[in-house]
Amino acid sequence: MARYTGPVCRMCRAEQRKLMLKGARCTSDKCPLNKKRGAPGKDPKARGGKKSEYGIQLAEKQKLRRMYGLLEKQFRLTYDNASRMSGVTGENFIRLLERRLDNVVYRMHFAVSRNQSRQLVRHGHVLVNGKAVNIPAYEVKAGDVIEIKEKSKRLSLVQEALNEISKSGNMPWVTVDVDAVKGTYTADPRRDEITDLADIKEQLVVEFYSK
């Protein structure tokens, strides 16, 4: 499966926003944004003029896509699925992104970033309702139990990630048993519950793809 292998901090600099792509590094002094580094490129100021309507929509789409760590084809397919669902397309889109297994593993603090959680899934460390699933895009449903395999529970990266629960707590739509390294996806989140997407305007993404 194709995946982005370039420098992820470059994405944060491009957005001038912390996308939390490298876990603890994003909150440390090593983060380029903490060092006041500007956007990448030879002359980023030359691109700082007023954006067109299309440019604003494109920028919002890129920001959301980069946050979830998806390539354009995966991202667009998720949008297409959301557009066929009843209800508000933008909210459906966010909901489908949150249902991805790699994202749920990240939300349960079994990994410090979505990229790391994607690796855990691909390498066969994750069980869904007792069965191994190695597809990051697997759609988790309410009531599904997500667990790290017994032999993988002591992995240092998993234990380090679990330490974050004491600092930031759980998202309200998942419950986590830290000792068992197991969690339950209790329900689809409401849009206002996803606090780290508070500045995302998904309607602009809908408008971009609706053209």
PEDASUL-V47323 format. One line per field, one symbol per residue. phi: phi as a letter, one per 40 degrees, with the letter a starting at -180 (. if undefined). Layout:
BEGIN
phi = ???
END
This chain:
BEGIN
phi = .cacbccccccccccfaccfcbgddcbccccdcccgcccchcbdccbcccccdcccccccccccccccgbcdcccccccdcccccchcdccccccccccddcccdcccgcacaccccccdcccgcbbbfgbcbbbdcdccbdgcbbacddcbccdccccccccccccbgccccbbbccccfaabccacccdcccccbdccbcccccccccc
END
